[in-house]
Amino acid sequence: MASVELNSQAPPFTLESYQGESVSLTDFQGQQNVLLVFNRGFI
């Protein structure tokens, strides 16, 4: 898996939210800050 450097632009991706909806990083384009949280061990 490729790593992302700190303070660099994240690559575009789409994941499923906890509500089952598809959420793309590009949905937040133009906002000042976006916090990504990846929880481990949840199914």
N, C-alpha and C positions, 0 to 999 in steps of 0.2 A: 504494500500500500504506500502510495506516495505521501510524503509529509507536506504540511503547509507551514510556512514560516510565520512567526509572530508579526503582527501588523501588516500583513499582506492580504490581498484580495482573495477570498475563498473561491474555489471553483464552483460553477453552477451545479446544483443537485436538487432532487425532489425526494421527499420522504413522507411517510404517513404520520399524521398527528395522532394523539391519543384518542381523538374522536373518530378516527378512520378516514379523515379527509386528506387529500394530497396537498402538500405545502411545498412550494418551491422557494429557494432562496431569492430568486428574481422577483417574487411577490413583494419583497421588502426593499426593492431597489429605490433609491432616492431618499430613504430614511437615514438619519444620521448614524445611529448605532443599532446593531442587531446582535443579540446574545444567543449563542447556540449552546444547547445543553444536550448531551448524549448520555442517557441513562443506560447502565449496563445491567443485564440480567432480567430485564422485563420482557415479557412475551405478550 
